[in-house]
């Protein structure tokens, strides 16, 4: 790995962290209790776990882990950063429980074992001192909000979480301060192994004299602003930033203003070519900052390293590949070894090391011994995080358990009773995937920094001949990914059908499905589903079976009937992108529901419809009476959605001899250039009708929860 240890025999300015010291625990037995269980806290008074119980179990390493870098320095009355190590370990799966323990006065190790969605987008949980908040494997998510550490808050660890999706549709958002993690005047904070992305403002803000902070092994991506440090005229902040993967961000990568000591090393900054996001700058030393920048790797960045004339910035051993613009240094810095020891990896190895190691780990936050509360009785229980998923890893280069996604799915036992996460490394997987009906509770999850990193793609069409000569695939058989198992989830990846219509004009049957679902309780979260005609087939296992689908924070791309089928499906807080036809023309239909008369069809809610197509060229939908079945009653409702000028003034149309006016097509409070007022060609729901056409009405008692 070509790593070397950096040490300095000289006297440090601050006392180094004494890692063998147990803080605030005077007796050996009490120390053992704290490490194994902490204080067992329930509805009554705090209790201490029995010595007999303590002797049979020990806290896992992640529950007692301590920070490195500046967060490890003894200062301001705090001996390093160890979070809630001396308190109870609790597992949370709801917002109420997370907030209860995060804001408590007592120390806690808080294991987040589910995707927790904020009740108000952008709300931040105000974390109190002496807390470790850690995701259970890869299942700990905070969706639609973040954490705030205020003045004087100290000794906080935030690890192994995915914090995402407060984005409000404005790229350089000046109106919504919806960060993943913000601190104002906090000290001794360790942010480690998280995945932070798609927020409305920055991902991390270290503000107003916050100091003794270490940010390590995180993935920061898919955001305008990655990481800001400053918002103060004082020059007191000491911060270490190492082994982070910063990609597909435009600015603040990081921007470091008035930091007394900023030590950046072994970070990987990547601007991927030919994407919608272009970096404006990389590491930026501002104001009176003193920065030491070592052995980092900059790929494709514009202006990779810049400084103000008043700042000092010393570079050592960095690699610049495909970068352009300013690359600056000057002044004198400091030796980080005067404050703490650290290990430098060779800069050439940084991309592979950081890609493999940054972000949430399946081994952190699981198989713990913890305090758990049942009713009014508090007991010590082993493996309270046992509900965490089994994880199977896929990597095309052979570094995972399987090389193909289908091989991992095949390894899931028939009739499995608990969640199995198929974690797919970044890359392009040219294959078809089928999740059969006897393998429920499967999640396909990309492990990259964004949904574009992991792509499952194939190019079958309805008219494509099967290899065995038994005929053509047909529309449903053309799917790149076919899901027939209940309780399926897909997250942080792209599913594409790249059938080339232009090159196959002689072929009869150009319908080409990217994703087909024929199951109940299907949760699509943070995905891209892309194709041309018939991109997304939302079906049911049988005509008499219910098939509920919830898609959120996602993109659907296509041109003709590209959301179709008989499922009861919600597309919420997503982007529907209209695409030109193979010949460059603009004409198409978004939805083609085939809903049974006693069921709900498609609901598009709080979303955006856009695309590089001509004005007034697309319909919102048309009724698909599959097989000419007149008993069907197709339904699409589009509400609270921004419609581009591509939508026709009369947005619904007939199909195969069936009039849309005989079925269920309506809008409610849409906005944008493509929206219109009520007319006979554009029915609008009344307020009373709209009250019965909410997301919850479609889901009918099912609450999609990431796991």
C-alpha positions, 0 to 999 in steps of 0.5 A: 500500500506504500503507506508510511507513518508520520511522527514527530519526536518534538513536543506537541502544542497540545497534549496528545490523546491518551488512548488507554484512558477511560474518562470519568469512570473511577472504578474498574468494574464501572469501566467494564460496565460502561464499555459493555453496556453503558448506563442502561436507561429506560423509562425509570431511573438509570440502572447499572448492568449487572457485573455477571452480565457484563462479564459475558459480553463486550462492546464491539470495536465500532462502539468504542472507536475514537477519532484521529486527527485534530479531533483526537487532540486534548484541548478545551477540557475535552480529552479527544473524541470518543462520543457516547462510548461511556453511555448506553447503546440504543437502536432506533428506527423512527424519527422520534427515537432518534431525536429523543436520544440525540438531544438527551443530556446523557451519553449514548451510542445511537445505532440507526437501523432504518431509513428515517425520513424527516417530518419536515424537509430540511429540519435538522436534529440538534445533537447534544454532547457525548453522542455517537450516531452510527448507521447499522451496516448500510441501512442507516439513512437520514432522508430529507434533513440533517444534524446541527451541532450548536455552540459548545456541543462537543464530543460527537461522532457521526459515522456510517450514515447516508444523509440525503435528499433535501434538494429543492430543485435549485442547483445553487440554492440561496434560500434553503440552508438544508445541510447534511451536517452543520456545526456552529461553535462546536468542538471535538467532532468526528465525521467518518464513513458517511455518504452525504449527497443531494442536499439543498445547500452544503453537505458539511458546514463547519462554522463559527469557530468550530474546532478540533474536527476530523472528517474522514473516509466519507463520500460527498457527491451530487451537490452544488457545495460539498464542504464549507469551513469558516463564517468567522473573522476569528482564526481558531479552527483546527481541522483534519480532512483525510481519505474522503471521496469528493465527486460531482460537486461544483464548489467548496471542495472544501472552501476553508476560510480563516482556519488556524490549521487545516490539514488535508491529506489522501483525499480523492477529488474527482470531476467526471467528464461529460456529466451535468456537473462541472467543478469550479474549484477544488481545495480553496485556502481563504482569508488567513487560513494556514493549510497543509495539503498532502498526497491527495489525488485530483482527477479532472478538476478545474482550478484544483488548488487555489488560495487567497493572497492572505492565506498560506498553503503548502503542497506536498506529494499531490497528483493532478490528472487531467486538471486545468486552471489554477494550482497554487501554493505559497507561504509557510504552513505547520507540521501536523505531527506537532499535534498528532501522529498520522499515516500517509498513503501514496498519492497514486494509490488514493483513488483505489483506496478511497473508492473501496473504503469511503462511505458506510461499511456493512461491518460497522453498527451491527452485531452489537450488545446494547440496552433496549427498552421494551414497554416499561421494562429496561433489559440488557439484550444482545444483538439488538441490531440483528435486524440489519440486512445480510449483505452480498457484494457484487463487483465486476472486477472480482473484488466482491463475492460475485461478479454479476448482479444475477449471480448474487440474486441467485445466491439468495435462498428461496423463501428468505424471511429477512432483508438481503442487500445486494451491494453493487460496486460502481461499474457498468453491468451489461446483463439482465437481472430477474428477482423471482417471486420466491425471493422476497425482501431483496434490495439492489443497492449501488455502493458508489457516490451517486446513482450514475456510478452503478449501471445495470444495462441491456438492450433487448426489445419486444421484437428481439429474437431469443438466443434459443430461437424460441421466439421474441422476448415480447414487451414484458420479457425485454426488461433489463431488470425484472422484479417478481418478488414482494418487498423489493427495493432498489437504491442508488443505481441506474437501470437502463435499456439501451436498445437502439431504435435507429439501428433496428428499423427493420425490427418489428417491436421497438418496445424496450423495458428497462425495469419491470415490476410485478410485485407488491410493496416495491420501493424505488429510492434514488434511482434512474430508470432510462429508456425510450418506449415503455421504459418503466412497466409497473405491473402486478403479479396477476390481474387480481393481485395488488401491486403497490410501487413507491418511487421517490427521489428518482429519475424516469427517462423516455418518450412513448408510454414510458410509465405504463401498467396496471400497478398502484404506483406513486412517483413522488418527489422525482424528475420525469425527463422527456426524451426525443425519438430516435429520429430527433422528433419530439412527440410522446406520452408519459403514462399509459395506465391499465388500471382495474376498475376497483384499484388506484392507478398512477399518482405523480406527486410533487415532481418535475416534468422536463426535458430537451424536447419541443414545446407542446409535444408530449401528453401526460397520458392515455388509457391502455385497455390491455387486450381491449379489456373494456372493464378496465378503468385506467387512472393517472393523477398528476398533482403538485408537480412542475410541468414544462412547456413540453406538455400539451394544453390538452394533456390527455388523449385517446388510445386504441379506440378508448376515450380518456374521458371515460376513464380517470385522468385529472390534475391538481395544483400543477405549476410551470409553463405546461400547467393549465386551468380547468376545462373539458380537456383538462379536468382538475380535482376539487380540494375535496377530491384531492384530499382523497388522492394523496400518497397515503391513499395510494399506499393503503397502509404500507409505509415504505422504509429503506432497509 
